[in-house]
Amino acid sequence: MSLADKVLAVNNDLPIRTQQPVHSGKVRSVYWLTAEDSRRLIQEKGYALAPDAPLAIMVISDRISAFDCIWHGEDDLLGVPGKGAALNAIANHWFTLFREQGLADSHIVDIPHPFVWIVQQATPIKIEAIARQYITGSMWRSYAKGERVFCGIQLPDGLEKDQKLPELLITPSTKGVLQGIPGVPAVDDVNITRQDIVDHFAAFNFQSVDDIAHYERLLTEGFGVISQALAKIDEIFVDTKFEFGYVKDDEGKPKLIYMDEVGTPDSSRMWDGAAYRAGQIVENSKEGFRQLLLNYFPDPDILLNKDRMAEREALARDNALPVSVLMAISKTYMDIAEKITGQPLILSDNPKADIIAILDKEYGLID
């Protein structure tokens, strides 16, 4: 079996019983279960949910996206070996810590397979909840050009690249294109201020203005939990993106939860502590891949300039990256997953067949 066969690149074609179209994102695909299957599983498995809570199967892939494009390698390598399992293992580790420390639940109710979560339906907050502890990346690029106000927050002069910020910054942006909000452009991923959220909380799907402070607390405390845990293994938690949503508890009352993923190499920057103290940046996240792409292609502006999206998509489509590049990324993801969780990652030779077998025999969800 070739290396390419062990990679789960296509995850939206599993024969999971559903009556709705499969939602396929950059990395994950979501299969909404029928009302009958949701109710049956809640009863059979004893999930602590309302008996009529809608459930979905969320299947991760090994695809890698950067600069809003999916990249591939030579030899038909359409993903990064171990990436999906690493992301799921890390996110579940942090979600478990959050729950144990009394912060909030996540959307995950069961983990049938390292690539698979059973999740409860949530109404998402339409905000990319971003927290930054260091000035780097896009914020540094804007700061170096003279920008000093970020999401309504004034930064002082004299900061240096990769420096720790005076305090943790919350710099939210929109999730999806939001129409009709005064002062907020109707484009995806645009920076917003806290005042924007307060003034138009319902447009961002908050159920009350008080929940804004609740989401900020869950973001900052969650960031702190991960940052402290990473410090113990000499990793620096640089910045991250969280997502939140509402679900109904077993009494039918709405509650705010963590959703998507948290503290992973895809959603966060993590730096090697020893290297940082020595004046170097060693990325243990997807940022290392982004930097490689910026150096790999002769015109990095294509990757940074949203007005050149067609050229960027052509780059990703027409350029098969060396296998060595994708294997280096694989090592980064698997090493940081094993370091964080303290457990080895066990990879399957045929993940798709394993997923189908488990969902059939143990959950009765395969047609």
C-alpha positions, 0 to 999 in steps of 0.5 A: 500500500502506498503512502497516498493510500494511507491519507484520508483526502476525500471525506465527503463520500462515506455511506453514512445514512443522512437525509441532508447534503454533506457539508464539506469544509476545508478539512472536515465534513459533516453528515447530519443524522436522521432524527430517528438515528439521533434519538436512537443513539442518545438512548442507546449510548446514554448521551447526556442530551435532550432526547430530540437533540440533532446529532451529526458525524464529523469526519476530519481529513488529512487535507492541508489548507493555507491562504484559503487554498488546499495544497497537494504533493507529488506522487498523488499525495493529497494530504499530510499523513497523520494530520487529521488524527493529530488535530482531533487528538489535540482538540479533544485533549483541550476540550476535556481539560476545559470541561474538567476545569469547569469552563464549558462543554464542547460540541463533541458527545462521542469519539468512535474513531480517531478521525471521527466525532459525533457532535450535537447541533449548535447554533454558531456565534458568527465570530472568529474569536481570536486571542493574541499573546505575541505580535507576529503574523498579519498583526505584525505586518500591519503594525510594521506599516504603521497601523496602531489600532487593531479591532478598536485596541490601541497598541503602543509604538516601539513593539518589535516583531515576535515580542510578547504583548503587554496583555492578551488581546482579543481581536475578533473577526467575522465568520462568514459574510454578514450583511447589513451591519453598519460599519462592518463590510460584508466580506468574510474574515473582516476585523471587528471591534467589541463595540460592533459586537455590543451594538449588533449582538443579535446579528452575530447570533448572541442571544443576549448582550451579557453573553459577550462577556461570557464568550470573552471569559471562555476565550481568555480562560481557555487560552490560559489553560492551554498556555499554562499546559504548553508551558510545562512542555516548554511550548509557547502559546502565541495566538489562537482562534476559538469558535463558540455556539449555543446548544440546548442542555438536557432541560432544553435551556440554551448554553454557550459551548466551545465548537470546531477545534481549539489549540491545534496547529491549524488554529493556533501558533505554537513556538518552541520555548528554548528556541525563542529564548535563544532568539529564534522562532521554531514553529510547531503549527501550520504557520511553518507551512505558511512561511514555507509557501511564502519562501517557496514561490517567487511572488509571495504577494500572490499568497498575501493579497486577497485581490489575487485569489485567482492566481493563488488558486492556480498556484495551489492547483498547478504545483505539486509540492515535494513529498519531503515538504508534506512529510516534514509537516506530518512530523510537526503535527504528530510530534506536537500531538504526542507531546501535548497528549502524552500518547502515541498516535496510532495511524491506520493503513486504511482509515476510510474502511476502518471508519465505515466498519466502526460506524456500521457495527457499533453505531448502525449508521451505514446504509 
